[in-house]
Amino acid sequence: MSYKLFRFLAICTIGVAAATSSIAWAQTITTFDAPGAGTGPGQGTFTGQNLQSVGAITGYYVDAGGVAHGYVRIGTTFTSFDAPGAGGFGTLAFGISQNGAVTGYYQDAKGAVHSYLRSSGGTFTSFDVLGALRTFALAINPSGTISGLYRDTSHVAHGFVRTADGTITSFDAPGSVQNIGDTLGLNPSGSIAGSYFDASQVAHGFLRTPDGTITTLDVPGAGTCCFLGTFAQMISQVGAIPGNYFDASGVGHGFLRAVDGTITTFDVPGSSGTSGNAVNPAGTIAGGYTDAGGASHGFVRTAAGVITTFDPTGAGTGPGQGTFPQSISPSGQISGYYLDANNVGHGFLVN
């Protein structure tokens, strides 16, 4: 099982075409592998969802034994780590703050899943939502606030926010029967974006402001049945929310919800599905799209709507393989990972 798929299973159980170019955008793609990363299917190096402007990247790698370990990459220097008491699948890292603190989750030897905060100096703090069966930390902001998901004893998923003093508040969007996905975006002000399923199994995005107010987000044209709907992927420093939605025919399209609530939809021309995964304060979006054969590719979309596609050398071209952008920094760097023809993961950074 790939760890991208594991992340989804563990937590869960475009209308306007833009101008496009192939490689008109000036770019340098650097690929990397964490020391100790395995070279078999489902192994390798994977990136988290927070990329800092200084180039600090966090993520995890899966070794030859199928065990995951966290890492921080600054420049070309890797620091790997394991949460104390980690066993089972190991330690996964997803979020990194501007001061170098990292958050994620790990499995212990008994199979329980806990979240952690790792300070920039390497000190670990483990935590769980009270009464949770499993706790999944996913993002951290400069003030040390952490957002994530947890499963209760009935296996229902809920959102949570943990402040720097350790206070944890759980929440559910009105009408939610299940929080979903492996993303729960968090920005410096403490606003959170994510998604949930309602009782009819329709997906909706949401925005939760620091005072706890939750607003539901639905893209016009999103499907209203059977796991279709709107999926918010993250929230930018200024409050813009990118994501994807599935129409009534099950086709995915990208969208961006501006701070004023205006929603713009888009597709990579010729794609069979498009998703906006991250956006920076300038309005530049990084995301992925699938081709007719089911392979994934990266793209960057400027605030003016110009789309450029890209793939690191070595990205696989088979179904489920290819390029998976995860983050974009304020300065426009893009990080992510790709799966090669043998389904091995490798990290990349686009400058």
URWOQUI-V216029 format. One record per residue. RES is the residue in three letters. PHI is phi in whole degrees, -180 to 180 (* if undefined). PSI is psi in whole degrees, 0 to 359 (NA if undefined). OMEGA is omega in whole degrees, 0 to 359 (NA if undefined). Layout:
RES/PHI/PSI/OMEGA ; RES/PHI/PSI/OMEGA
//
This chain:
MET/*/130/177 ; SER/-71/154/181 ; TYR/-75/336/173 ; LYS/-64/316/178 ; LEU/-67/321/179 ; PHE/-59/317/181 ; ARG/-58/317/181 ; PHE/-68/314/183 ; LEU/-68/324/181 ; ALA/-65/323/184 ; ILE/-91/328/184 ; CYS/-98/310/185 ; THR/140/NA/NA ; ILE/*/123/195 ; GLY/-59/322/186 ; VAL/-108/114/178 ; ALA/-78/136/180 ; ALA/-103/167/173 ; ALA/-63/151/183 ; THR/-139/154/173 ; SER/-141/158/182 ; SER/-83/300/178 ; ILE/-141/48/179 ; ALA/-79/336/181 ; TRP/-74/128/180 ; ALA/-67/127/186 ; GLN/-156/151/169 ; THR/-129/124/180 ; ILE/-106/119/177 ; THR/-107/127/177 ; THR/-103/155/181 ; PHE/-153/156/177 ; ASP/-132/133/177 ; ALA/-68/138/175 ; PRO/-57/131/180 ; GLY/94/355/179 ; ALA/-67/139/179 ; GLY/-73/165/183 ; THR/-120/17/178 ; GLY/-101/168/179 ; PRO/-54/134/180 ; GLY/81/355/178 ; GLN/-102/183/177 ; GLY/112/204/188 ; THR/-115/133/182 ; PHE/-132/150/184 ; THR/-110/154/175 ; GLY/-85/198/190 ; GLN/-112/7/178 ; ASN/-121/121/176 ; LEU/-119/124/181 ; GLN/-90/156/183 ; SER/-65/341/177 ; VAL/-80/358/178 ; GLY/91/9/178 ; ALA/-75/128/181 ; ILE/-123/137/171 ; THR/-117/162/180 ; GLY/174/205/179 ; TYR/-147/159/174 ; TYR/-128/152/180 ; VAL/-110/123/184 ; ASP/-83/182/184 ; ALA/-65/341/178 ; GLY/-92/3/179 ; GLY/82/16/181 ; VAL/-102/137/181 ; ALA/-93/147/177 ; HIS/-136/143/177 ; GLY/-79/159/174 ; TYR/-150/158/166 ; VAL/-124/133/179 ; ARG/-118/119/175 ; ILE/-123/117/189 ; GLY/66/238/176 ; THR/-111/10/182 ; THR/-95/127/179 ; PHE/-104/138/168 ; THR/-122/117/179 ; SER/-98/157/181 ; PHE/-156/159/175 ; ASP/-133/135/176 ; ALA/-65/138/178 ; PRO/-56/130/180 ; GLY/88/2/181 ; ALA/-67/139/175 ; GLY/-148/202/176 ; GLY/53/234/181 ; PHE/-75/346/175 ; GLY/103/216/188 ; THR/-119/127/177 ; LEU/-114/137/179 ; ALA/-119/137/184 ; PHE/-129/320/186 ; GLY/-119/143/175 ; ILE/-135/134/181 ; SER/-91/172/180 ; GLN/-62/334/180 ; ASN/-94/8/174 ; GLY/92/5/175 ; ALA/-74/142/184 ; VAL/-122/144/174 ; THR/-131/157/181 ; GLY/177/206/179 ; TYR/-147/166/182 ; TYR/-147/161/176 ; GLN/-108/135/178 ; ASP/-89/180/185 ; ALA/-65/340/180 ; LYS/-93/0/178 ; GLY/94/359/178 ; ALA/-77/150/181 ; VAL/-112/126/181 ; HIS/-126/158/175 ; SER/-100/164/180 ; TYR/-145/159/168 ; LEU/-122/125/176 ; ARG/-111/118/180 ; SER/-69/166/179 ; SER/-62/338/178 ; GLY/-89/358/176 ; GLY/98/5/178 ; THR/-80/133/182 ; PHE/-101/140/169 ; THR/-126/118/178 ; SER/-92/145/178 ; PHE/-152/158/177 ; ASP/-139/146/169 ; VAL/-68/134/182 ; LEU/-56/125/179 ; GLY/83/2/182 ; ALA/-78/144/172 ; LEU/-79/320/177 ; ARG/-147/141/181 ; THR/-123/128/185 ; PHE/-122/100/175 ; ALA/-81/137/188 ; LEU/-128/333/185 ; ALA/-148/153/179 ; ILE/-142/142/179 ; ASN/-111/178/186 ; PRO/-60/333/181 ; SER/-84/357/180 ; GLY/91/7/175 ; THR/-73/138/182 ; ILE/-121/139/174 ; SER/-119/156/180 ; GLY/-179/196/181 ; LEU/-128/157/171 ; TYR/-144/156/176 ; ARG/-108/132/177 ; ASP/-83/183/184 ; THR/-68/348/174 ; SER/-97/8/178 ; HIS/69/20/175 ; VAL/-89/135/183 ; ALA/-93/139/179 ; HIS/-134/160/175 ; GLY/-86/158/172 ; PHE/-146/158/172 ; VAL/-133/134/181 ; ARG/-119/121/179 ; THR/-81/170/184 ; ALA/-62/335/179 ; ASP/-85/4/176 ; GLY/94/358/179 ; THR/-72/127/181 ; ILE/-113/129/177 ; THR/-120/127/176 ; SER/-95/157/180 ; PHE/-155/159/173 ; ASP/-139/139/174 ; ALA/-67/145/177 ; PRO/-56/129/181 ; GLY/88/359/182 ; SER/-77/138/170 ; VAL/-115/353/180 ; GLN/-169/119/167 ; ASN/-72/149/190 ; ILE/-138/166/170 ; GLY/90/175/178 ; ASP/-114/22/175 ; THR/-129/139/172 ; LEU/-148/90/189 ; GLY/-68/148/182 ; LEU/-143/130/180 ; ASN/-111/176/185 ; PRO/-59/331/180 ; SER/-78/348/182 ; GLY/98/5/175 ; SER/-75/145/185 ; ILE/-125/139/173 ; ALA/-123/143/179 ; GLY/-167/200/183 ; SER/-143/161/177 ; TYR/-152/160/172 ; PHE/-101/140/173 ; ASP/-92/184/184 ; ALA/-65/341/178 ; SER/-95/10/179 ; GLN/64/33/174 ; VAL/-101/136/181 ; ALA/-88/142/176 ; HIS/-136/144/170 ; GLY/-84/165/174 ; PHE/-147/157/172 ; LEU/-124/125/176 ; ARG/-113/118/179 ; THR/-83/165/184 ; PRO/-58/335/179 ; ASP/-84/3/177 ; GLY/94/357/178 ; THR/-70/131/182 ; ILE/-116/127/178 ; THR/-115/130/178 ; THR/-81/140/180 ; LEU/-118/123/175 ; ASP/-131/128/177 ; VAL/-80/131/175 ; PRO/-56/131/181 ; GLY/97/354/178 ; ALA/-69/143/180 ; GLY/-64/156/185 ; THR/-124/32/180 ; CYS/-154/148/158 ; CYS/56/59/175 ; PHE/71/13/172 ; LEU/-88/181/176 ; GLY/124/209/190 ; THR/-113/132/182 ; PHE/-125/109/175 ; ALA/-81/135/186 ; GLN/-101/325/180 ; MET/-167/183/175 ; ILE/-137/135/184 ; SER/-79/174/179 ; GLN/-58/330/182 ; VAL/-101/358/174 ; GLY/105/7/175 ; ALA/-78/147/185 ; ILE/-126/117/174 ; PRO/-96/165/177 ; GLY/175/204/177 ; ASN/-145/158/175 ; TYR/-138/154/178 ; PHE/-111/127/181 ; ASP/-79/183/184 ; ALA/-63/340/178 ; SER/-93/0/179 ; GLY/84/14/179 ; VAL/-90/134/181 ; GLY/-90/141/179 ; HIS/-135/153/177 ; GLY/-87/157/174 ; PHE/-149/160/171 ; LEU/-135/125/175 ; ARG/-100/116/180 ; ALA/-73/168/181 ; VAL/-58/327/180 ; ASP/-83/4/178 ; GLY/94/353/178 ; THR/-67/132/181 ; ILE/-110/127/175 ; THR/-114/129/177 ; THR/-105/156/181 ; PHE/-160/161/176 ; ASP/-137/144/166 ; VAL/-73/122/182 ; PRO/-54/132/179 ; GLY/85/358/181 ; SER/-82/161/174 ; SER/-103/4/178 ; GLY/177/136/184 ; THR/-132/141/177 ; SER/-139/131/171 ; GLY/-87/115/187 ; ASN/-98/332/183 ; ALA/-157/153/178 ; VAL/-144/144/179 ; ASN/-103/175/183 ; PRO/-59/336/179 ; ALA/-79/353/180 ; GLY/90/9/177 ; THR/-81/130/184 ; ILE/-108/136/169 ; ALA/-112/140/181 ; GLY/-165/193/182 ; GLY/-135/158/175 ; TYR/-143/158/178 ; THR/-109/146/176 ; ASP/-93/182/184 ; ALA/-64/337/180 ; GLY/-91/0/177 ; GLY/91/5/176 ; ALA/-84/151/181 ; SER/-101/147/179 ; HIS/-138/156/178 ; GLY/-92/158/172 ; PHE/-148/159/170 ; VAL/-128/136/182 ; ARG/-123/121/180 ; THR/-75/167/178 ; ALA/-62/336/178 ; ALA/-82/354/177 ; GLY/97/7/179 ; VAL/-81/127/183 ; ILE/-109/131/175 ; THR/-123/133/180 ; THR/-99/157/178 ; PHE/-157/157/174 ; ASP/-148/135/171 ; PRO/-65/150/174 ; THR/-61/131/180 ; GLY/102/352/178 ; ALA/-65/135/181 ; GLY/-69/158/183 ; THR/-119/8/179 ; GLY/-89/172/179 ; PRO/-56/131/179 ; GLY/80/354/178 ; GLN/-96/181/175 ; GLY/111/211/193 ; THR/-110/134/184 ; PHE/-131/85/177 ; PRO/-64/141/183 ; GLN/-118/324/188 ; SER/-145/157/171 ; ILE/-136/133/182 ; SER/-85/166/176 ; PRO/-56/330/181 ; SER/-87/358/175 ; GLY/99/3/173 ; GLN/-68/146/180 ; ILE/-122/132/175 ; SER/-119/157/179 ; GLY/177/198/177 ; TYR/-141/164/174 ; TYR/-133/154/174 ; LEU/-105/127/180 ; ASP/-83/187/183 ; ALA/-65/343/178 ; ASN/-102/12/180 ; ASN/63/33/174 ; VAL/-98/137/182 ; GLY/-86/144/176 ; HIS/-141/144/178 ; GLY/-83/158/173 ; PHE/-146/156/175 ; LEU/-135/126/179 ; VAL/-106/125/177 ; ASN/-108/NA/NA
//
